[in-house]
Each structure stands twice: as C-alpha cells, then as structure tokens.
C-alpha cells in the first residue's frame, strides 16, 4: 500500500490531499499565506503534517523550479524565490519531498490519472488562473528541459509588434505574453470594461447566456487559442488540456473560441490528431499530479 501526499500552491490558495492505492482523498483548502517565505513554509509543513504518515510528498508551485535541487529560481505570485523548499520540508517532515512547477504536475495528472498508468503519451497542459502556466508530457514522462525549468508556456510571446525589431523588455509577465493576455487578471479587465464585476462574474454571466459575459470569454479564448496553436505547431501532441481555476470554471465557453482560433493558426497537416479539451480533474489536477509526481520520483530514487 502506497500513500502519497500532493500539495498545490497557488497565488491565492493552497490545496492538499492524499492519494492512496489509486484513490484521491478529500482536499483541504487554505488561503495562501504570502506574508513571508517563513510563514508560507510553516503553512505548508503544517498542512502536510495533517496528512502523514506518507511514503512521499509532492509539491507543485507557481515558480520556475530548479528540479534537481528542489528550489524555486523565481516566483511571481508567492514568496518562494531561492528558498530550499525541498530540503527544508524533508528535514521538518522526515519524509521524501519533491518540488516541481504547478502546471507541470497538473499535466502529470491529466496524462496518467489516479492509478498512475499512462493514458496519454504526448500532452500539453495550460493552466489559466492567477497566471498562465504550462506542463509538457512526452512519451508519458515529464519534459523538464536542461535545468528543470521548461514549459513556462504563459511567457511565450503572442502579441509583440515586431515591425521595427524586438520591443523593449518590460518585466514579467511581458506585455506581449500569453499570461498578460489570457490570465485571470486579463479576464477581470475584460469584465470591468463591459460593466461586469470581475472574471468569475463574467463566467457566470456567460453561463446565463448574457452577451457581455460571452464576449469576455470569446476574446480570452481566442487569445488562448493563439498560444495553443504555437504549441501544436511545436509538439503535435495527442491532447492539449486547459485547466486552472478560470479555465475549469469557464469550460467549453472558453474552449470553443480557443479551438476555433487554434485551428486558424495551426499549420495545415499539423495537429490533425490533437484533441483540445478541458482538464478532467479540474481544480484537483494540481494535488493529484503533485502526488503522482512524488511517486514517480520515489521509484526513480529507489531504482538508482
């Protein structure tokens, strides 16, 4: 019997759950304590401790991760930059801990499912929430790149004006990036322009069939579709999955315009077998994927 704990750390909330013998347990949610690195570390240790004993712990964070060292190189929405998260939590909890990007671990969930068997060989994941994250699975395995920091899909440039060459860099997220155009904050701005309260309000209005809400999701979906087309042209995957808080909530209202835009900008003959779908596991993809990632890495350590 194997028990794994998954932790999904977001800019606004932390989710924790255990996976035992292919079944995901009840998820605990708490507002993310972003007051200091120490406070967030204490919060994570306390939440995981409630789920112990476990064979291993996996943590997904919205950060550029140095996977071999279990350390965030940079973090946009949480105070984790250059914190030795893996080693500090291993010492405090007394169990193996593995740290990876939050969208990467969500991709693991979508490619494998709770039983950890490979369902999809080649998969690209977009998470649309506070930011836009990404995860890539090739031949059933996480693609991390040379240093463990691959798949920052939200920072692909989709809207730059290049007539006079490259524009000046203006910090991250760059004004021309997919994250700038398609994250939850972009949906908030589209909603405000149309007299709606915020992004969730726009989704609710669209679900009621109101034109203002539908227009917000059309624009956001088409923007996302440009990013999807880029990844289909690059990887020709079996599946492109869209999840995250905003992505899961909007569902087909977001995906329909995204598919249409992606089809327009995908090279003819590429992506002919690609399915673009909403994440199967919704907001649970992060905790499930983090737990599965920990199990995979525990097996690799044991085999080494």
N, C-alpha and C positions, 0 to 999 in steps of 0.2 A: 504494500500500500504506500503510495507516494502522496505527500501533501505539499503543495506549493502555494506561496502567498504572492499575489500580484498587487502592485501599487501604481496607480495612475495619478501623477502630479500635474495639475493644471494651474493656469494662472488664477483661477477663482476657486477651485475645489480640489480636494484630494479624495480619491476613491480607493478602497482596499477590500480585497476579497480573497478567499482561498479556493484552490482547485484541488479536489481530491478524487483520484480514480476517474478522471474524465468528467467530473461534475463541478460546475461553478457554484460556490456558495453565495450567501446573501452579501450584498455590497454595502459597506459602511461609507458614508459621505460626510466630509467635514469641509468648511471653508478653509482655503489655503492660508496659512499663517506666513505672510510675506514681510513681517516686521523686521526680520534679520535672518541671516543664514543659520544661526544657532537655534532660533525659535522654530524654523522650519525643520531642522534636523531633529529637534526634540519631538515635534509633532509626528514626523514620520516614524521615529523609533517607538513612540507610544502606540500609534495605530497598528504597527506590525506586531508589537508585543502582545496585543489583544488576540492576534490570530495564531500565535505559537502554541504548540510546537509545529515545526515545519522542516522539510528537508532543504529548502532553499527559498530565497526571496528575490523576486524580480521587480525592478522599479523603472517605470517609464517617466521621463522628464522632458519638458519642452525646451530642450537645450541642444547645443552642438556638443556631442559626447565623445570623449576620448575613451572608446570602449575598453581597450586593454587595461587602462588604469582606473576605469570606473569613475571618471572625473568629468564634470561639465567644463568645456573650454569657454563657453559663453552662454548666457541665459538672458532671454529678452524680457520675460514676464515674471520671473521668480528669482530670489537671491541665492543662486547656486553656483555662480561663476567661480571656477577654480577651487571648489570645495571637494575634498577627497571623500565623496559620499559613500562609495562602496566600502572603503576600508574603515571609515568611521562607524558605519552601521554594522559591518561584520564584527567589529570589536564590541559594540554595545549589545548586539543581539545574540552573538555566539552561533550564528548560522551563516552558510554561504549566501552572499548578496551579489547580485549582478545589476548593473545600471545601463540603460540604453535610452535612445530617443523615444518619446511617447508615441509618435506616429509609426515608427519602426515596429514597436511591439504590437500596436494595433494591427499592422499588416500581418504579423505572425498569426494573430487570432483569426483573421479573415482567410488566410491561406490554409490553416490547419484545423480549426475547430477545437472544442474542449478535449477530444480524445487524442489530440496531438498528431493525428495522421494527416498526410499531405492531401488536401482537397484540390488545391490549385497550384500548378507548378510555377507559373510566371504571373506575378501580381504586382500592381502599383496601387498604393493607398494614398488618398488625400484626406486629411482631417481638417475640417472647416469649423473653427471655433474662435477663441480669442485671437489666434493667428491661423496660418495655414501650414500644416505640417505634411510630411510625406514619409512613406516607407516603401521599400522595394524588396520583393522576394523573387529570386531567380533559382530555378530548379529546386524549389521547395526550401531554400535556405536564404536567410537574411543577407542582403547585399549592403555591406558597410563601407566599402571603398578602402583606400590605402591606410587611413588613420582611424576608421570607425565613425567618421562624421558624414557619411554620404546621405543622400535623399533629403536635403533641405529644399524640397520642391516649392515651398512657399516663396523662396527667394529667387526663383527663376524670373527672368525679366520678360514681361509680356507686353509692356506698353511704352517702351522708350522711343523718343523721337531721335532718329539717327541721321537725319539729313545732313547735319554738319559734323558728323562723327559721334563719339560717345558723349552723353551729357555728363555734367559733374556728379560725382558721388555725393549723396546727401544723407548718409547714415542708414541704419536698418530699422524697419524694412524700407528698402529703397522706394521712392515714389512710383517707379515703373514696375515694381514687383507684383507677382500674383498675390502675395499676402496683403499688399496695400489695397489692391482692387477687390479681393474676394473674401477677406476675413470677416468675422462677425462685426467688427467695427465699421467696415465698409457697408454692411447691411444696415447698421444703425444709422449711418449717414444718409443712405438712400431712403430709409423710412422717414427720417426727420424732414427731408426735402419734400415729402409727399404728405406731411401732416400726421404721420403715424408716430407712436411713442418711441419705439426702438425696433431692433431686429426681431425679437420674439413677437412684438406687436404686428410687424409686417407679415410674419409667417401665419399668425392667427388670422389676419385679415385675408390673406391669400386662401387659407383653408375655408373661409366663408365665401370665397368667390369674389371678393372685392377687388376692383381694378387696381387700386393703388398698391395693395399687397402683392398681387400677381405681377405687376410691373417691376417691383423691387426684386422679386425672385427671378424674373426673366433676365434682368440686367446682371445680377450676381451670377446666375447660372451660365450665361453666355461668357462672362469673364472667366469663370472657372473652366469652361469648355476650351478656351484657348490654351490654358495650362495642360488640360487633358490631352489635347491634340499634340502638343510638344512631346509629351511622354509616350504617346502611342507611336509617333514617328521615330522615337528613340529606341523603345524597347519592344514594340509589337507584342504586348502582354496578352495573356488569356483573359484577364479581368482587370478593370480599373474600378476601385471601390472608393466611394465617398462617404465619410463618416464624420465624427466630431459632433459637438453639441448642435451647431447650426445646421450642418449637413444632414444629420439624422432627423432633426425636427422638421426640416423642410421637405425631405424625401423627394418624391417624384416631381413636386412643384419646382424644385431646383434642378433635378436631374434631366428633365425633359428638355429645357433650353440648353443645358450643358451638352447633352448628346448632339443636339442639332448643330451647335457651334463647333463641337469637336469634329463632326463629320465634314463640315465645310473646310476645316483647316488641316485635316489628315490627308497625307499624300495618297492618291488613288493606288490601291493594291496593298497598302499597309493597314494593319488593324482589322483585316476582314473577319477575323475570328474573335475580336475583342468584345467582351461584354462590359458595359458600364452600368454599375448598379450601386444601390445604397448598401452601406455596411450591414451585414447580417446581425451583428451583435450590438449595434447601436452604441450607447454610452458604456456598455460593458466590455467593448473591444479592448480598451486600454488595460484594464485589470486582468482580463483573461490572457491577453497577449504577453503582458509582463510576466505572469506566472508561467506560461508555456516557454517563454524565452529562458527563464531561470532553469526550467527542467532540461532544456536543450544544452545549456552551458554546463550544468551539473554533469550530464552524461559525457560531454566532451572532456571535462576535467578528469573524470573517472577513467576515461579511455586513454588519456595522455600518458 
